[in-house]
Amino acid sequence: MRLLYLGGFDLPDNNAAAQRVISNAKVFRELGYEVKLMGLDKTPSVLEYAGFQCVNLKYPVSFKEWWEYVFTLNWYKKEIDSFRPSIVVAYNHPAVALKHIHKYCQKLDIKVLADCTEWYSPEGSFLRRLIKGWDVKKRMTKVHPGLEGIISISKYLQDYYTSKRVKSIQLPPLVDLEEEKWKVNESLAERGDIIKLIYAGSPGHKDWLDKVVSIVSVERFRDRVSMEVIGLDDNQFQSLYSYSEPVPGNIRFAGRLPHPEVIRRLKGSDFQIFIREDNLMTTAGFPTKFVESISAGVPVLTNLTSNLSDYLRDGANGFVLQNENENALRESIDRVLSLSREEIDAIRTSVNRSTFDYRRYVPKVSEFLSDI
């Protein structure tokens, strides 16, 4: 049995999409599938990673290339013909191209599944918003329901596609706890009295990182709390949020870092903190930051978006932050920052790191594939 996993992810593990795909591929391999991964990069490449053949196709640049990628099956037809998978999994693929891929695969008796991780509102110019908005709506409401099945990242998406009478499985972002980057241990004894917060990700406009920085920056916290921001530097932060206040010394911006280094610094922190707006994008998605934090054994401070309420236990593996307004957010952060070192360490040691290990999801995926 063969499975071809394709989409706009940057192999081998250069973004959250690629990390999700690699973990999902390990589930399929456990079930006996030979898995081949096909992503996109500015520099085409073929490599082996985690025992998988990973192919980065050329990222479309010209108008002709974009047209072929978005509106035809040309980008993947040759590979489908040569690899002859029994299943194709398409990660957030453009609607029209995905429809052509499905129609072609039906002739070859190949099942097509969608790995659906988002439902967002496009940004940018009017023309870009118009085209992308049309594509997203068509993909989510017309093309996906016609496929053999949907891998949904959240309960919201699973419920949506179940209501459309298409087979769907809820699969949050997964990790492989046997990878070396998850085995690094940081000594709790070395933390001292400083509460170490971390934010690791690509915020865009979905995260209220500016509000968190403002709260943690107040003078009474500067000797008690430190915060590291990974994913952007201070200039990018100030530009993204039009942040004009000087950033004090207890906030440090580290920019982009290799993923193993991100995990190492995460493990050396007391809490990961992030706040998200409550909208369709955050309801339909699922924060990879939460998964990585729990898998690293680090409690999470966040508000309840997506179906985080299924996993976040207030006072046990993190704290629910109230974000009805800035005062409520400030008060809920104050509550955490008043904890003693002993209380923080007790919470940290109670985090169930195996919650999102891919091995726990193999039986569930096996049942799903049997149904399709």
VOTI-238954 format. One line per 5 residues: number of its first residue (from 1); for each residue x negated, y, z of N, C-alpha, C. Coordinates in steps of 0.1 Angstrom, whole numbers, plus 2048, in hexadecimal, padded with zeros to 3 digits. Layout:
NUM	X:Y:Z:X:Y:Z:X:Y:Z  ...;
This chain:
1	7F8:7F4:800:800:800:800:7F7:80C:800  7FB:816:7F8:7F3:822:7F7:7FC:82F:7FA  7F6:839:7FF:7FE:845:802:7F5:851:7FE  7FB:85A:7F6:7F4:866:7F2:7FA:872:7F9  7F2:879:800:7F6:885:809:7F0:891:802;
6	7F9:89A:7FD:7F5:8A5:7F6:7FB:8B2:7FB  7F3:8BD:7F9:7F8:8CA:7FD:7ED:8D5:7FE  7F1:8E0:803:7E8:8EC:804:7DF:8EC:810  7DB:8E1:815:7D3:8E0:821:7C4:8E0:81D  7BB:8E5:826:7AD:8E7:823:7A5:8DC:82A;
11	7A2:8D1:823:79B:8C6:828:78C:8C8:82A  786:8C2:834:78C:8B7:83C:794:8BB:848  790:8C6:84F:797:8CA:85B:796:8D9:85D  797:8E1:852:794:8EF:852:79F:8F8:856  7AB:8F2:858:7B7:8FA:85D:7C0:8F0:864;
16	7CA:8F6:86A:7D4:8EE:872:7DB:8E4:869  7DE:8E8:85D:7E5:8DF:853:7DC:8D3:851  7D0:8D4:84E:7C7:8C9:84B:7C6:8C0:858  7C5:8C6:864:7C4:8BE:870:7D1:8B6:872  7DC:8BC:86F:7E9:8B4:870:7E9:8A8:866;
21	7E5:8AB:85A:7E5:8A1:84F:7DC:895:853  7D0:898:858:7C6:88E:85B:7CC:885:866  7D2:88B:870:7D8:883:87B:7E4:87A:876  7EC:880:86D:7F7:878:868:7F2:86D:85F  7E7:870:858:7E1:865:84F:7DC:859:858;
26	7D8:85C:864:7D3:851:86C:7DF:849:871  7EB:84F:873:7F7:847:876:7FA:83E:86A  7FA:843:85E:7FD:83B:852:7F3:830:850  7E6:833:853:7DC:828:852:7DE:81D:85C  7E2:821:868:7E5:816:872:7F0:80D:86D;
31	7F9:812:864:804:80A:85F:800:803:852  7F4:803:84E:7EF:7FB:843:7EE:803:836  7EF:810:836:7EE:817:829:7E0:81C:826  7DC:81B:81A:7D0:822:815:7D4:830:812  7CE:839:819:7D3:847:818:7C8:850:811;
36	7CD:857:807:7C4:861:800:7CA:86F:802  7C1:878:806:7C5:886:809:7C1:88F:7FE  7CA:898:7F9:7C6:8A2:7EF:7CB:8B0:7F3  7C1:8B8:7F6:7C3:8C6:7FB:7BF:8D0:7F0  7BD:8DC:7F4:7B9:8E7:7EC:7AE:8EF:7F2;
41	7A4:8F3:7EA:799:8FB:7EF:794:903:7E3  78D:90F:7E6:788:917:7DB:77C:90F:7D4  776:906:7DB:76B:8FE:7D6:770:8EF:7D6  773:8EA:7CA:778:8DC:7C9:76D:8D2:7CF  771:8C8:7D6:768:8BE:7DC:76F:8B1:7DE;
46	766:8A7:7DF:76B:899:7E3:762:895:7EE  768:891:7F9:760:88D:805:768:882:80C  760:87C:816:767:872:81F:767:878:82D  773:877:833:774:87C:841:77D:873:848  779:86F:854:781:866:85D:785:859:855;
51	77D:855:84C:780:849:844:78A:84B:839  78D:857:836:796:85B:82B:78F:861:81F  794:85E:813:78F:865:808:796:873:807  78F:87D:808:795:88B:808:791:892:7FB  79A:897:7F4:798:89E:7E7:79D:8AC:7E9;
56	795:8B6:7E8:799:8C4:7E7:79A:8C8:7D8  7A6:8CA:7D3:7A8:8CF:7C6:7A5:8DE:7C6  7A3:8E3:7BA:7A0:8F1:7B8:7AD:8F9:7BC  7AA:903:7C5:7B5:90C:7C9:7B9:915:7BD  7C6:915:7B9:7CA:91D:7AD:7C7:92C:7AF;
61	7C2:931:7A4:7BE:93F:7A5:7C5:947:79A  7C3:943:78D:7C9:94A:782:7D8:948:782  7DF:951:77A:7EE:950:778:7F2:942:773  7EA:93D:769:7ED:930:763:7EC:925:76E  7E1:926:776:7DF:91B:780:7EA:91C:78B;
66	7EE:928:78F:7F9:929:798:806:924:793  809:927:786:815:922:77F:815:913:780  80A:90C:77C:80A:8FE:77C:80C:8F8:78A  805:8FE:794:806:8F9:7A2:814:8FB:7A7  81B:906:7A4:828:909:7AA:834:903:7A2;
71	832:902:795:83E:8FE:78D:83C:8F1:785  831:8EA:787:82F:8DD:77F:82A:8D2:789  828:8C6:783:822:8BB:78B:813:8B9:786  80F:8C2:77D:802:8C0:777:7F6:8BF:781  7F7:8C6:78C:7EC:8C6:796:7EA:8B9:79B;
76	7F4:8B0:79C:7F3:8A3:7A2:7F6:897:799  7FB:899:78D:7FF:88E:785:7F4:884:782  7E8:889:77F:7DD:880:77C:7DA:877:788  7DB:87C:794:7D8:875:7A0:7E2:86B:7A3  7EF:86E:7A1:7FA:865:7A3:7F9:859:79A;
81	7F5:85C:78D:7F4:851:783:7E8:848:787  7DD:84D:78B:7D1:845:78E:7D2:83E:79B  7D7:844:7A6:7D7:83F:7B3:7E3:835:7B5  7EE:839:7AE:7FA:831:7AF:7FF:82E:7BD  802:838:7C5:806:836:7D3:814:830:7D4;
86	818:82A:7DF:825:826:7E1:82D:831:7E8  826:83B:7EE:82C:846:7F4:823:853:7F2  82A:85E:7EE:824:86B:7ED:829:873:7F9  821:87A:800:825:883:80B:820:891:806  82A:89A:805:827:8A8:800:828:8B1:80C;
91	81D:8B9:80F:81D:8C2:81A:821:8D0:816  82D:8D4:81A:832:8E2:817:830:8E6:809  833:8DD:7FF:830:8DF:7F1:83A:8E8:7EB  836:8F0:7E1:83F:8F9:7DA:84B:8F1:7D4  857:8F8:7D4:863:8F1:7D1:864:8EA:7C3;
96	861:8F2:7B9:863:8ED:7AB:859:8E2:7A8  84C:8E4:7AC:842:8DA:7AA:846:8CD:7B2  84B:8CF:7BE:84E:8C3:7C6:85A:8BB:7BF  863:8C3:7B9:86E:8BC:7B2:869:8B4:7A6  860:8BA:79F:85A:8B3:794:852:8A6:798;
101	84B:8A8:7A3:843:89C:7A9:84D:891:7AD  858:895:7B3:862:88B:7B7:868:884:7AB  86C:88C:7A1:872:886:795:869:87C:78E  85C:880:78E:852:877:787:850:86B:78F  84F:86C:79D:84C:861:7A5:858:857:7A5;
106	864:85C:7A4:870:853:7A3:86E:849:798  869:84E:78C:867:845:781:85D:83A:784  854:83D:78D:849:833:790:84C:82B:79D  858:82D:7A2:85D:827:7AF:854:82B:7BB  850:837:7BB:848:83D:7C6:851:845:7CF;
111	851:843:7DC:859:84B:7E5:851:858:7E8  859:863:7E9:853:870:7EC:859:875:7F9  850:879:802:854:87F:80F:84E:88D:810  855:895:817:850:8A3:81A:84B:8A3:828  83F:8A9:82A:83A:8AD:837:83E:8BB:839;
116	848:8BE:841:84E:8CB:842:84A:8D1:850  842:8DC:850:83D:8E2:85C:841:8F0:85E  849:8F6:855:84C:904:856:858:908:84F  85E:913:853:869:91A:84C:867:929:84F  860:92F:847:85C:93D:84A:861:947:840;
121	861:953:845:865:95F:83C:859:964:836  858:965:828:84C:969:821:849:978:824  83C:97B:824:838:989:826:830:98D:819  82D:99A:818:826:9A0:80D:82E:9A9:805  82A:9AA:7F8:831:9B3:7EF:840:9AE:7EC;
126	848:9B7:7E7:856:9B3:7E4:857:9A7:7DB  84E:9A7:7D0:84F:99C:7C6:84A:98F:7CD  840:990:7D5:83B:984:7DC:846:97E:7E6  84D:987:7ED:857:983:7F6:863:97D:7EF  866:983:7E3:871:97E:7DB:86E:970:7D6;
131	863:96E:7D0:85F:961:7CA:85D:956:7D5  856:95A:7E0:853:950:7EA:860:94D:7F2  868:957:7F4:875:955:7FB:87D:94B:7F4  87E:94D:7E6:886:944:7DE:880:936:7DF  873:935:7DE:86D:927:7DE:86F:920:7EC;
136	86E:927:7F7:870:921:804:87E:91C:805  888:925:802:896:921:803:899:915:7FA  894:915:7EE:897:90A:7E5:891:8FD:7EA  884:8FE:7EF:87D:8F2:7F4:885:8EC:800  888:8F5:80A:88E:8F0:816:89C:8EB:815;
141	8A4:8F2:80D:8B3:8EF:80C:8B7:8E6:800  8AE:8E6:7F6:8B2:8DE:7EA:8A9:8D3:7E6  89C:8D5:7E7:893:8CB:7E2:890:8C0:7ED  88D:8C5:7F9:88A:8BB:804:896:8B2:807  8A2:8B6:807:8AD:8AD:809:8AF:8A2:7FF;
146	8A8:8A4:7F3:8A9:89A:7E9:89E:88F:7E9  894:891:7F2:889:888:7F3:88D:87B:7FB  884:872:7FC:887:866:803:886:867:813  87F:872:817:87E:874:825:876:881:828  878:885:835:871:892:839:869:88F:846;
151	85D:893:847:855:893:853:857:8A1:859  85E:8A3:863:861:8B0:869:859:8B3:875  853:8BF:876:84A:8C2:881:851:8C5:88D  85E:8C9:88C:866:8CE:898:873:8C7:898  87A:8C8:8A4:887:8C3:8A6:891:8CB:89D;
156	88F:8D8:89B:898:8E0:893:898:8DB:885  88C:8D8:87F:88C:8D3:871:892:8C5:870  88F:8BD:87A:894:8AF:87A:8A4:8B0:87A  8A9:8B8:883:8B8:8B9:884:8BD:8BF:877  8B6:8C8:871:8BB:8CE:864:8BC:8C4:859;
161	8B2:8BC:858:8B1:8B2:84D:8BA:8A6:850  8BB:8A2:85D:8C5:898:860:8D3:89C:85D  8D6:8A9:85E:8E4:8AE:85B:8E6:8AD:84C  8DB:8AD:844:8DC:8AC:835:8DC:89E:831  8DC:895:83A:8DD:886:838:8D0:881:830;
166	8C5:887:834:8B8:882:82F:8B0:87D:83B  8AA:871:839:8A2:86B:844:897:875:848  896:877:855:88C:880:85A:886:87B:867  879:87D:869:872:879:875:86C:886:87B  86D:888:888:866:893:88F:858:88F:893;
171	84E:896:88D:840:893:890:839:8A0:892  836:8A3:89F:82F:8AF:8A3:820:8AE:89E  819:8B9:89F:80A:8B7:89C:804:8AD:8A5  7FC:8A4:89F:7F6:899:8A7:7E6:89B:8A7  7E0:894:8B0:7D1:894:8B1:7CD:885:8B3;
176	7C0:884:8B2:7B9:877:8B4:7B0:879:8C0  7B4:875:8CC:7AC:877:8D8:79F:86F:8D8  79D:866:8CE:790:85F:8CE:786:867:8C6  789:872:8C0:77F:87A:8B9:777:881:8C4  76A:883:8C0:760:888:8CA:764:895:8D0;
181	76B:89E:8C7:76E:8AB:8CC:777:8AB:8D7  77F:8A1:8D9:789:8A0:8E4:783:89A:8F1  777:894:8EF:771:88D:8FB:768:896:903  765:8A2:8FF:75C:8AB:907:763:8AE:913  75C:8AD:91F:762:8B0:92C:75C:8BD:932;
186	764:8C5:937:75F:8D1:93E:761:8D0:94D  757:8D3:955:759:8D2:963:762:8DC:969  76C:8D8:971:775:8E2:977:76D:8EA:982  763:8E4:987:75B:8EA:992:754:8F7:98D  752:8F8:980:74A:903:97B:752:90F:978;
191	75F:90E:97A:768:919:976:767:925:980  765:923:98C:765:92E:996:772:934:998  773:940:99C:77F:947:99F:786:94E:993  77E:950:989:784:956:97D:78D:94D:976  799:952:973:7A3:94B:96B:7A0:94D:95C;
196	79D:942:955:799:943:947:7A4:940:93E  7A9:94A:936:7B3:948:92C:7AD:947:91E  7B4:941:915:7AF:940:908:7BB:941:8FE  7B9:947:8F3:7C2:946:8E8:7BA:942:8DC  7BE:937:8D5:7B7:932:8CA:7C1:92F:8BE;
201	7C0:937:8B4:7C9:935:8A8:7C8:940:89F  7D1:940:895:7D2:94B:88B:7E0:952:88D  7E0:95D:894:7EC:963:899:7F6:968:88F  7F1:96E:884:7FB:974:87B:803:97E:883  810:97F:880:819:987:888:822:97F:891;
206	820:972:891:829:969:899:826:969:8A8  81A:96C:8AB:816:96C:8B9:814:97A:8BF  819:97C:8CB:818:989:8D2:80A:98A:8D9  800:988:8D2:7F2:988:8D8:7EF:996:8DE  7F4:9A0:8D7:7F1:9AE:8DC:7F7:9B0:8EA;
211	803:9AB:8EC:809:9AD:8F9:802:9A5:904  7FD:999:901:7F6:992:90A:7E9:999:90E  7E2:99E:904:7D5:9A5:906:7D8:9B1:90F  7E3:9B9:90D:7E6:9C4:914:7E8:9C1:923  7EF:9B6:926:7F2:9B2:933:7E5:9AD:93B;
216	7DD:9A5:934:7D1:9A0:93A:7C7:9AB:93C  7C8:9B6:934:7BE:9C0:935:7BF:9CA:940  7CB:9C9:948:7CD:9D3:952:7C2:9D2:95D  7BF:9DD:963:7B3:9DD:96C:7B3:9D3:977  7BE:9D0:97D:7BE:9C6:988:7BB:9B8:984;
221	7BB:9B5:977:7B8:9A8:973:7AA:9A6:96E  7A3:9B2:96C:796:9B1:965:78B:9A9:96C  78C:9A9:979:782:9A1:981:788:993:984  794:990:981:79A:983:984:79D:97A:978  79E:981:96C:7A2:979:960:799:97D:955;
226	795:973:94D:78E:975:940:796:96E:935  796:973:929:79D:96D:91E:794:96D:912  794:962:90B:78D:960:8FF:797:95E:8F3  795:966:8E9:79E:965:8DD:796:95F:8D2  79A:954:8CD:793:94D:8C2:79D:94D:8B5;
231	797:951:8AA:79F:951:89E:79E:95E:897  79A:969:89E:799:976:898:78F:97E:8A1  789:988:89B:780:991:8A3:787:99D:8A7  780:9A5:8AF:788:9B1:8B5:78D:9BB:8AA  785:9BC:89F:789:9C6:895:796:9C0:88E;
236	796:9B3:88B:7A2:9AD:885:7AE:9AE:88E  7AC:9AC:89B:7B7:9AD:8A5:7BC:9BB:8A5  7B4:9C5:8A6:7B9:9D3:8A6:7C0:9D7:899  7BB:9D2:88E:7C1:9D5:881:7CF:9CE:880  7D0:9C1:884:7DC:9BA:882:7E7:9BF:88B;
241	7E4:9C3:897:7EE:9C8:8A0:7EE:9D7:8A2  7E6:9DE:89A:7E5:9ED:89B:7E3:9F1:8AA  7DA:9E9:8B0:7D7:9EB:8BE:7CC:9F6:8C0  7D0:A00:8C6:7C7:A0C:8C8:7C0:A0D:8D5  7C5:A05:8DF:7BF:A06:8EC:7B1:9FF:8EC;
246	7A8:A04:8F4:79B:9FD:8F5:79D:9F0:8FC  796:9E6:8F7:797:9D8:8FD:78C:9D7:907  790:9D4:914:786:9D3:91F:77D:9C7:91E  773:9C6:927:769:9BC:926:76E:9AE:92A  77A:9AD:930:77E:99F:934:786:998:928;
251	787:99F:91D:78C:999:911:781:997:906  77F:98B:901:774:989:8F8:77A:983:8EB  776:988:8DF:77B:983:8D2:76F:97B:8CC  772:96F:8C9:767:966:8C4:768:964:8B5  773:969:8AE:774:966:8A0:777:958:89D;
256	775:954:890:778:946:88C:76C:93D:890  76F:931:895:765:928:899:768:91A:894  75F:911:892:761:903:88E:76B:8FD:898  773:8F4:894:77E:8EE:89C:778:8E7:8A8  76D:8DF:8A7:768:8D9:8B3:763:8E3:8BE;
261	75E:8EE:8BA:75A:8F9:8C3:767:8FF:8CA  771:901:8C2:77E:906:8C7:783:8FD:8D3  783:8F0:8D0:787:8E6:8DA:77E:8E7:8E6  771:8E8:8E4:768:8E8:8F0:76B:8F5:8F9  76D:900:8F2:770:90C:8FA:77E:90B:900;
266	787:905:8FA:795:903:8FF:794:8FB:90C  78C:8F0:90C:78A:8E7:917:784:8EF:923  77C:8F9:920:776:901:92B:77F:90C:930  78C:90C:92D:795:916:931:79F:911:93B  7A6:91A:942:7B0:916:94C:7BE:914:945;
271	7C1:91E:93C:7CD:91E:935:7CB:923:927  7D3:91D:91E:7D5:923:911:7E2:92C:911  7E1:938:90C:7ED:941:90C:7F1:946:8FF  7FD:945:8FC:803:94B:8EF:812:94E:8F1  816:958:8EB:824:95C:8EB:829:95E:8DD;
276	835:958:8DA:83A:959:8CC:848:95F:8CB  84A:966:8C0:858:96B:8BE:861:95F:8BC  86D:960:8C0:877:956:8BE:87F:959:8B1  87B:952:8A6:881:954:899:881:947:892  886:947:885:887:93B:87E:87A:934:87C;
281	86F:93C:879:862:937:877:85D:92F:883  85E:935:88F:859:92F:89B:862:923:8A0  86F:924:89D:878:91A:8A0:876:90D:898  873:90F:88B:872:904:882:864:8FE:883  85A:906:887:84C:901:888:84A:8FB:896;
286	83D:8F7:898:839:8F2:8A5:82A:8F6:8A7  827:8FD:8B2:81A:903:8B4:80F:8F8:8B6  806:8F8:8AC:7FA:8EF:8AE:7F2:8F3:8BA  7F2:8FF:8BE:7EA:904:8CA:7EF:8FC:8D6  7FC:8FA:8D7:801:8F2:8E3:7FC:8E4:8E3;
291	7FC:8DE:8D7:7F8:8D0:8D6:7E9:8CF:8DA  7E1:8D8:8D4:7D2:8D7:8D7:7CF:8DA:8E6  7D7:8E3:8EC:7D4:8E6:8FA:7D8:8DA:903  7E3:8D4:901:7E7:8C8:909:7DD:8BD:907  7D9:8BB:8FA:7D0:8B0:8F7:7C2:8B2:8FD;
296	7BF:8BF:900:7B2:8C2:906:7B4:8C2:915  7C0:8C0:91A:7C2:8C0:929:7C3:8CD:92F  7C7:8D7:927:7C8:8E5:92B:7D6:8EA:92B  7DB:8EE:937:7E9:8F3:938:7EC:8FF:92E  7F9:901:92B:7FC:90B:921:806:915:928;
301	803:922:924:80C:92D:928:813:932:91B  820:930:91A:827:934:90E:835:935:910  83C:93B:907:84B:93C:908:851:930:900  85D:92D:902:863:921:8FC:869:924:8EE  861:920:8E4:865:920:8D6:865:912:8D1;
306	86A:910:8C4:86B:903:8BF:871:8F9:8C9  86C:8ED:8CA:872:8E4:8D5:867:8E2:8DF  860:8ED:8E3:856:8EC:8EE:85C:8E7:8FB  869:8EA:8FD:86F:8E6:909:86F:8D7:90B  86D:8CF:900:86C:8C0:901:85E:8BC:907;
311	854:8C5:907:847:8C2:90C:841:8CA:917  845:8D7:918:840:8E0:922:848:8DF:92F  841:8DB:939:847:8DA:947:842:8E5:950  84A:8EF:953:846:8FB:95A:840:8F7:968  833:8FB:96A:82C:8F8:976:825:8EA:976;
316	828:8E2:96B:821:8D5:96B:816:8D5:961  819:8D8:954:80F:8D8:94A:80D:8E6:943  812:8F0:94B:812:8FE:946:81D:906:94D  81F:912:947:82A:91A:94C:831:921:941  83E:922:942:847:928:939:846:937:93B;
321	842:93F:931:842:94D:932:84F:953:92D  854:95D:934:860:963:930:85D:96F:927  863:970:91B:85F:97B:912:86C:983:90E  876:984:916:882:98C:913:87E:99A:910  874:99F:918:86E:9AC:917:860:9AC:91D;
326	859:9B7:91B:84B:9B7:920:84A:9B6:92F  854:9BC:936:853:9BA:945:854:9AC:949  85E:9A5:943:860:997:946:853:98F:943  84D:992:938:841:98B:934:836:98E:93E  834:99A:942:82A:99E:94B:82C:997:959;
331	838:996:95D:83B:990:96A:838:981:96A  83B:97A:95F:839:96C:95E:82A:969:95D  822:972:956:814:970:956:80E:973:963  813:97D:96A:80E:980:978:810:974:981  81B:96D:980:81D:961:988:812:957:987;
336	80D:955:97A:803:94B:978:7F5:950:97D  7F3:95D:97A:7E6:962:97E:7E4:964:98D  7EE:962:995:7ED:963:9A3:7EB:955:9A9  7EA:94B:9A1:7E7:93D:9A6:7D9:93C:9AB  7D7:933:9B5:7CA:931:9BA:7C2:927:9B1;
341	7B5:926:9B3:7AD:91D:9AB:7B2:90F:9AD  7B5:90B:9B9:7BA:8FE:9BD:7C7:8FB:9B5  7D0:904:9B5:7DD:902:9AE:7DB:900:99F  7D2:908:999:7D0:908:98B:7CA:8FA:988  7C0:8F6:98F:7B9:8E9:98D:7C3:8DD:98E;
346	7CC:8DE:998:7D6:8D3:999:7DF:8D2:98D  7E3:8DE:987:7EB:8DD:97B:7E3:8D8:970  7D7:8DC:96E:7CF:8D7:963:7CD:8C8:963  7CB:8C2:96F:7C9:8B4:970:7D5:8AC:96E  7E1:8B2:96D:7ED:8AB:96B:7F2:8AB:95D;
351	7EA:8B1:954:7EE:8B2:946:7EC:8A4:93F  7F7:89F:938:7F6:892:932:7EF:894:924  7E3:891:923:7DB:894:916:7E0:88B:90B  7E6:880:90D:7E9:877:903:7F6:87A:8FC  7FD:884:900:80A:887:8FB:80B:887:8EC;
356	801:88D:8E5:801:88F:8D7:7F7:886:8D0  7F2:87C:8D6:7E8:873:8CF:7F0:86B:8C5  7EA:86A:8B9:7F2:865:8AE:7F6:856:8B0  7EE:84F:8B8:7F1:841:8BA:7FF:83E:8C0  804:848:8C8:811:847:8CE:81C:848:8C4;
361	819:84D:8B8:824:84F:8AF:824:845:8A3  81B:83B:8A4:81B:831:899:828:829:899  82D:824:8A4:83A:81C:8A3:845:824:89D  846:831:8A1:851:83A:89C:850:83C:88D  844:83E:888:842:840:87A:845:833:872;
366	841:828:878:843:81B:872:852:818:870  85A:81C:87A:869:81B:879:86E:824:86E  869:830:86E:86E:83A:864:86B:835:855  85F:830:853:85B:82B:846:863:81E:842  867:816:84C:86F:80B:849:87D:80F:844;
371	882:81A:849:88F:81F:846:890:825:838  884:829:833:885:82F:825:881:825:81A;
